[in-house]
Amino acid sequence: MRVYRPFALIAAAVVLVVLSSGCQKAGQQRANQKAEEPAKPKYYTPTTLRVGLIPNIAPDKQKAKYEPFRAYLEKKLGMPVELFVATNYAGVVQAMVAGKLDMAYFGGLTYAQALEQTPIEPIVTEIDRETGTTEYWSLIIARADSNINALADLKGKTFAFGDPSSTSGSLYPRLMLVDAGYEWKDDFKPLKQVIYTGGHDATAQAVVTGKVDSGGIEGRILNKLIKEGKVDGSALKTVEKRLVQGYPWCVPSNLDPALRKKLVKAFEEINDPVLLDLMRAQRYVEVGPKDYEEIRSKAKAVGLVKAK
């Protein structure tokens, strides 16, 4: 039987052209799909862990008090750990935004403010000893011998917030005042005057000494000041209080996931009573961004976080 090879060669060539065209299309589709896929985040691992602390007491005292925590973390992680305390809350936010910190101890409000400027995530918070939950108390206090027994009695009085970026010393006292009818956009009228002391300890002293009639403060810090004999507890009374989601320890979103896990584990394994007392914690639990959505929305509502 005779075979006409030219026709066979032509048929084979046609098949090759079709296959080649199909392969080119498939290759182009894969290239297009790869181009559409988001780039994988570039994680980093620091050689020294730089940890920022908000100064909820005088900065020099804050850094010295947290030295046992620094030593604990250094031992647990097997890497050098440095502490940084700014002169105010905003300074810690700025340090995180500038990439100078690998982890920071924020209040809920400072976390919300930092998040507007750089990608960060909360990883753990403390279980409060008083409430047994992740929440703690923000208080509005007055002198025990004053006639201030309710927020309505503050009309025409002077009031002290702590640091403007403090959650329990600024945000939640604001919310309590707003709910009582005071106008935050008009400097909380009908209050007579508002001042910012810069810290909880300074607010307590301002109320005790009569510099102001009332002030906002974190309940745990006030209890500690009383326990240490730095404030006369009998001279003060609580006028109003509200629960606040605990202070989050936050890390940049591009921190090495393995190091992040080590940090969470290190917090969860703290069992030294002295260290836990220092950090005002019963123990630590893992948290995420959803746990701080309420604080973010309330902070925007009273002008402490700029709404986009």
FENURLIN-V560995 format. One record per run of one state. SS is the DSSP state (H for helix, E for strand, L for the rest). FROM is the first residue (numbers start at 0). TO is the last residue. If there is no record, write none. Layout:
ss->{SS | SS}
from->{FROM | FROM}
to->{TO | TO}
This chain:
ss->{L | H | L | E | L | E | L | H | L | H | L | E | L | H | L | E | L | H | L | E | L | E | L | H | L | E | L | H | L | E | H | L | E | L | E | L | H | L | E | H | L | H | E | L | E | L | E | L | H | L | H | L | E | L | H | L}
from->{0 | 4 | 36 | 43 | 44 | 47 | 53 | 58 | 65 | 66 | 77 | 79 | 85 | 88 | 97 | 102 | 105 | 107 | 115 | 119 | 127 | 134 | 143 | 150 | 154 | 157 | 161 | 166 | 179 | 182 | 183 | 186 | 188 | 189 | 192 | 196 | 199 | 208 | 213 | 218 | 227 | 232 | 235 | 245 | 248 | 252 | 254 | 255 | 256 | 268 | 272 | 278 | 282 | 286 | 288 | 301}
to->{3 | 35 | 42 | 43 | 46 | 52 | 57 | 64 | 65 | 76 | 78 | 84 | 87 | 96 | 101 | 104 | 106 | 114 | 118 | 126 | 133 | 142 | 149 | 153 | 156 | 160 | 165 | 178 | 181 | 182 | 185 | 187 | 188 | 191 | 195 | 198 | 207 | 212 | 217 | 226 | 231 | 234 | 244 | 247 | 251 | 253 | 254 | 255 | 267 | 271 | 277 | 281 | 285 | 287 | 300 | 307}
